[in-house]
Amino acid sequence: MQPATLRRAIADAIEDSELPRTLIAKDASLSRAALESWMSGLRNPSEESAAQIARALEQRAELLNAVAARLRRLLAPRK
C-alpha cells in the first residue's frame, strides 16, 4: 500500500472514531508522537502500526458494547 494512502486511512479512522488520540495511541501500544507525526504527514506508518490501531479500535468497541449492554440490562424492566 502506498504510504500516503495508509497515512490517510489511519487519519480518517482516528478522526472518525472521535476518540482522543492519546487513548488510541495507548490502546494500540504506540506513542502519541508517532500518531501525530503520521497525522501531520511528517512520517509514514507501517502496515503493522495500522493493524495495531485497527485492533485497538476493535477492542475499544467491544468494551463499549459490553458497558452499554450492562447498562441496558440494569434498565430493563423486571418480569
JOTAWO-V903383 format. One record per residue. N is the residue number from 0. RES is the residue in one letter. PHI is phi in degrees with one decimal (NA if undefined). OMEGA is omega as a letter, one per 30 degrees, with the letter a starting at -180 (999 if undefined). NEAR is the number of other ideal C-beta (glycine too) atoms within 10 Angstrom. Layout:
BEGIN
[[N & RES & PHI & OMEGA & NEAR] [N & RES & PHI & OMEGA & NEAR]]
END
This chain:
BEGIN
[[0 & M & NA & l & 9] [1 & Q & -65.2 & a & 8] [2 & P & -55.0 & a & 13] [3 & A & -66.0 & l & 10] [4 & T & -67.0 & l & 9] [5 & L & -65.6 & l & 17] [6 & R & -60.7 & l & 21] [7 & R & -66.9 & l & 13] [8 & A & -63.4 & l & 15] [9 & I & -66.0 & l & 20] [10 & A & -60.2 & l & 16] [11 & D & -63.0 & a & 10] [12 & A & -62.8 & l & 15] [13 & I & -65.3 & l & 19] [14 & E & -64.9 & a & 11] [15 & D & -65.4 & a & 9] [16 & S & -68.3 & a & 16] [17 & E & 60.1 & l & 6] [18 & L & -94.9 & l & 16] [19 & P & -62.5 & l & 11] [20 & R & -59.2 & l & 15] [21 & T & -61.1 & l & 10] [22 & L & -67.5 & l & 13] [23 & I & -61.6 & l & 21] [24 & A & -59.7 & l & 20] [25 & K & -61.8 & a & 13] [26 & D & -60.3 & a & 18] [27 & A & -91.4 & a & 21] [28 & S & 56.6 & l & 10] [29 & L & -122.6 & l & 18] [30 & S & -84.8 & l & 11] [31 & R & -62.2 & l & 14] [32 & A & -61.6 & l & 11] [33 & A & -63.3 & l & 14] [34 & L & -57.8 & a & 22] [35 & E & -63.9 & a & 13] [36 & S & -68.6 & l & 15] [37 & W & -71.5 & a & 23] [38 & M & -61.3 & a & 16] [39 & S & -86.9 & l & 10] [40 & G & 85.1 & l & 12] [41 & L & -74.6 & l & 10] [42 & R & -134.8 & l & 16] [43 & N & -107.8 & l & 14] [44 & P & -77.0 & l & 22] [45 & S & -87.6 & l & 11] [46 & E & -64.4 & l & 9] [47 & E & -63.8 & l & 8] [48 & S & -64.0 & l & 19] [49 & A & -63.0 & l & 18] [50 & A & -65.3 & l & 12] [51 & Q & -62.5 & l & 18] [52 & I & -66.1 & l & 23] [53 & A & -60.3 & l & 14] [54 & R & -62.7 & a & 13] [55 & A & -62.9 & l & 20] [56 & L & -65.8 & l & 18] [57 & E & -62.8 & l & 11] [58 & Q & -65.4 & l & 12] [59 & R & -65.0 & l & 16] [60 & A & -62.9 & l & 11] [61 & E & -62.4 & l & 10] [62 & L & -62.7 & a & 11] [63 & L & -64.2 & l & 11] [64 & N & -63.2 & l & 10] [65 & A & -65.7 & l & 10] [66 & V & -64.9 & l & 10] [67 & A & -64.3 & l & 10] [68 & A & -63.4 & l & 10] [69 & R & -61.7 & l & 10] [70 & L & -66.9 & l & 10] [71 & R & -62.7 & l & 9] [72 & R & -62.8 & l & 8] [73 & L & -65.3 & a & 7] [74 & L & -84.9 & a & 7] [75 & A & -64.7 & l & 8] [76 & P & -64.3 & l & 4] [77 & R & -82.9 & l & 3] [78 & K & -106.0 & 999 & 3]]
END
